């Protein structure tokens, strides 16, 4: 089992910034991918950004140039720096952990991000 604890999120005006953090604990395999997904009301959960333990990143086109995902392998943490936020970024953001083979796949409890216009 892997436990994920998220922090950050909240309410911000359009154009502002927020930072999300997620800490993983438990049975953590060294070769893994951590990152963030989001789900807006009435929509499916979608990828925001992920980063592997080897440093390979994957970003959604909608956040390229605005959001930056980073991680600390020693601390098993992943952060999401969100700049130039838009109202359409409003969603519940979920931290995700999976191993390379995707046999382990865990989710955090979610944190609300609301961007006002």
ABEGO torsion letter per residue (X at the ends): XBBBBBBEEEBBBBGBBBBBBBBBBEBBBABBBBEBBBBBBGBBBBBABBBBAAGBBBBBAAABGABBBBBBAAAGBBBBBBBGBBAAABBBBBBBBBBAAGABBBBBAEBBBBBBX
